[in-house]
Amino acid sequence: MASTDRHSRDWPVTSSPEEIRAKLEAGRAVIASGLHALADEIEALPLEGAAEALSWLGDQIEGLLREADRILGAQGGRRQT
């Protein structure tokens, strides 16, 4: 099965810009909440643990940005930096 077939099943078609914006805002709120919780956990770690956690977090953020670029590229948009 082609990769696009799998993704078309996973992601329902969204027709309006308002729906897309609403979903992006909801996603941003979830991510922000998770990042705040993670920051609290990192602050409680010893320094060597915090450095490892920050490195992992950086990797996760890079992956998230790549995925956002992929999704926006599929919708004909581009992420602004």
Secondary structure, DSSP 8 states (H G I E B T S, - for coil): --HHHHHHHHS-----HHHHHHHHHHHHHHHHHHHHHHHHHHHTS-HHHHHHHHHHHHHHHHHHHHHHHHHHHHTT-----
